Amino acid sequence: MTNPELNDWHATLVSLASDSAAGDGAHDINHLHRVWRNAQSLLAAHPGADRLVVMAGCYLHDLVNLPKHHPQRATASRQSAALASTELAAAGFPTGRLAAVAHAIEAHSFSAAIAADTIEARIVQDADRLDALGAVGLARLFYIAGQMGSALAHPDDPLAERRTRDDRAFALDHIESKLAALPGKMQTEAGRAEGVQRLERLLEFRAAFAREWG
């Protein structure tokens, strides 16, 4: 697909995603732009991947965005995939690529635990997870924790050295409870390398936070 065609679809995808991306600073249109930017970096090592499928997955993966503590959170990616298929079909998206986009959307979610079976799905998954790491990921972590009503950290044991971690109660716990595992779960070599670097920034922050927390 030529760049002009990609650009045309980019505008359509941004339009389709804009309504669902409003009102949530951790999953807004800027998050979607960053995920697509991450994906473009990963695509450099996978020239055979379908860029249009990847771009659609990046922009539409959060069409249905349920809060982290919602009882149906694990089904959100399937709901997003179904809605994306309907909206893309109505917009004239190539029929033969709809299933690939739906799979990329379904498989991006950590909580859905769906294996990414295509290179496009692996790239979308890595690109989204990279945005949970590093400086922006740190800001998103505390933003979401605020939405959930979590405390910043345990009052007496911020690093969970003498207790079980609980990242729903204490925001800082989320770094070790979930984010520390993400680089090792990346599906692409470039994603793993970038994930390791971004995780280092989170761990440096965690150590500094604990020192200041006292």
C-alpha positions in Angstrom: 0.0 0.0 0.0 1.3 3.4 -0.9 1.9 6.2 1.6 -1.0 8.3 0.1 -3.3 5.4 0.7 -2.0 4.9 4.2 -2.5 8.6 4.9 -6.1 8.5 3.7 -6.8 5.6 6.0 -4.9 7.3 8.9 -7.4 10.2 8.8 -10.4 7.8 8.8 -9.0 5.7 11.7 -8.3 8.8 13.8 -11.9 9.9 13.2 -13.3 6.5 14.1 -11.2 6.4 17.3 -11.7 10.0 18.5 -15.1 9.5 20.3 -13.9 6.5 22.3 -10.6 8.2 23.1 -12.2 11.3 24.7 -12.2 11.8 28.5 -9.5 9.4 29.5 -6.0 10.9 29.6 -4.3 7.5 29.7 -6.2 6.1 26.7 -6.8 9.3 24.7 -5.9 10.0 21.0 -2.4 10.9 22.1 -2.0 7.3 23.4 -3.2 6.0 20.0 -0.7 8.2 18.2 2.1 7.0 20.4 1.2 3.4 19.9 1.2 3.8 16.1 4.6 5.6 16.4 5.9 2.7 18.4 4.5 0.3 15.8 6.2 2.2 12.9 9.5 1.7 14.7 8.9 -2.0 15.1 7.7 -2.3 11.5 11.2 -1.3 10.3 12.4 -4.8 11.2 9.4 -6.5 9.6 8.9 -5.1 6.1 6.6 -7.9 5.1 4.0 -7.0 7.7 0.8 -5.4 6.5 1.1 -1.7 7.6 -2.5 -1.0 7.1 -3.6 -3.8 9.4 -1.1 -2.7 12.0 -2.2 1.0 11.8 -5.9 0.0 12.1 -5.1 -2.2 15.1 -3.2 0.6 16.8 -5.9 3.2 16.4 -8.9 1.0 17.1 -7.6 -1.3 19.9 -9.3 0.7 22.6 -12.7 1.4 21.0 -14.3 -0.3 24.0 -12.2 0.9 27.0 -13.4 -0.5 30.3 -11.8 0.6 33.6 -9.1 -1.6 35.0 -11.3 -2.7 37.9 -14.4 -3.3 35.7 -15.7 -6.9 36.0 -15.8 -7.3 32.2 -12.3 -5.8 31.6 -11.0 -9.1 30.1 -13.6 -8.9 27.4 -12.9 -5.3 26.3 -10.5 -6.3 23.5 -13.0 -8.7 22.0 -15.7 -6.0 22.2 -13.3 -3.6 20.5 -12.5 -6.0 17.8 -16.2 -6.6 17.0 -17.0 -2.9 17.0 -13.9 -2.2 14.8 -15.0 -4.8 12.3 -18.4 -3.2 12.0 -17.1 0.3 11.7 -14.3 -0.5 9.3 -16.7 -2.5 7.0 -19.0 0.5 6.9 -16.1 2.8 6.0 -15.1 0.5 3.0 -12.0 -1.1 4.6 -10.6 -4.0 2.5 -12.8 -7.0 3.4 -9.9 -9.5 3.2 -8.1 -7.6 6.0 -10.9 -7.3 8.5 -10.1 -10.5 10.3 -6.5 -9.7 10.6 -7.3 -6.3 12.2 -9.8 -8.0 14.6 -7.2 -10.5 15.7 -4.6 -7.8 16.3 -7.1 -5.9 18.5 -8.2 -9.0 20.4 -4.7 -10.1 21.1 -3.3 -6.8 22.3 -4.8 -7.0 25.7 -2.9 -8.4 28.7 -6.0 -9.4 30.5 -7.6 -11.1 27.6 -4.7 -13.6 27.3 -5.2 -14.3 23.6 -2.1 -15.5 21.8 -0.9 -13.1 19.0 -0.7 -15.5 16.0 0.4 -13.0 13.3 3.3 -10.6 13.0 0.8 -7.7 12.8 -0.8 -8.7 16.1 2.6 -9.1 17.7 3.6 -5.6 16.6 0.3 -4.0 17.8 0.7 -5.8 21.1 4.3 -4.7 21.6 3.6 -1.2 20.5 0.7 -0.8 23.1 2.7 -2.4 25.9 5.7 -0.1 25.2 3.4 2.9 26.1 3.0 1.4 29.5 6.7 1.6 30.2 9.1 4.5 30.5 8.3 8.1 31.5 4.9 8.3 29.8 4.0 4.9 31.1 4.8 6.1 34.6 2.5 9.1 34.2 -0.3 6.8 32.9 0.2 4.4 35.8 -0.5 7.1 38.4 -3.3 8.6 36.3 -5.1 5.3 36.2 -4.4 4.7 39.9 -6.1 8.0 40.6 -9.1 6.9 38.7 -9.3 3.7 40.7 -8.8 5.5 44.0 -5.5 3.7 44.8 -3.0 5.1 47.3 0.4 6.1 46.0 2.2 3.5 48.0 2.0 1.4 51.2 2.6 3.7 54.2 5.3 1.5 55.8 6.5 -0.9 53.1 6.5 0.8 49.7 8.7 -1.8 48.0 6.6 -4.8 49.4 9.5 -6.3 51.2 7.4 -7.7 54.0 3.9 -8.1 52.4 2.1 -9.3 49.3 2.0 -6.7 46.5 -1.5 -5.2 45.8 -1.4 -2.9 42.8 -5.1 -2.1 43.1 -4.5 -0.7 46.5 -1.0 0.8 46.0 0.0 2.4 42.7 3.7 1.8 43.1 3.2 -1.9 43.4 2.1 -2.0 39.8 5.7 -1.6 38.6 6.8 -4.9 40.0 3.4 -6.6 39.9 2.9 -6.2 36.1 5.1 -3.8 34.3 8.4 -5.5 35.2 7.3 -8.6 33.3 6.4 -6.8 30.0 9.8 -6.7 28.4 10.1 -10.4 28.7 6.7 -10.9 27.1 7.4 -8.7 24.1 6.8 -10.5 20.8 9.5 -8.7 18.7 13.2 -8.3 19.3 13.0 -4.5 18.9 10.1 -4.4 21.3 12.1 -6.4 23.9 15.1 -4.1 23.6 13.1 -0.9 23.9 11.0 -2.4 26.7 14.2 -3.2 28.8 15.4 0.4 28.4 12.0 1.8 29.4 11.7 -0.5 32.4 15.0 0.6 33.7 13.6 4.2 34.0 10.6 2.8 36.0 12.8 0.9 38.4 15.1 3.9 38.9 12.0 5.9 39.7 10.7 3.2 42.1 14.0 3.2 44.0 14.0 7.0 44.3 10.4 7.1 45.3 11.0 4.6 48.1 14.0 6.7 49.4 11.9 9.8 49.5 8.9 8.0 50.9 11.0 7.0 53.9 
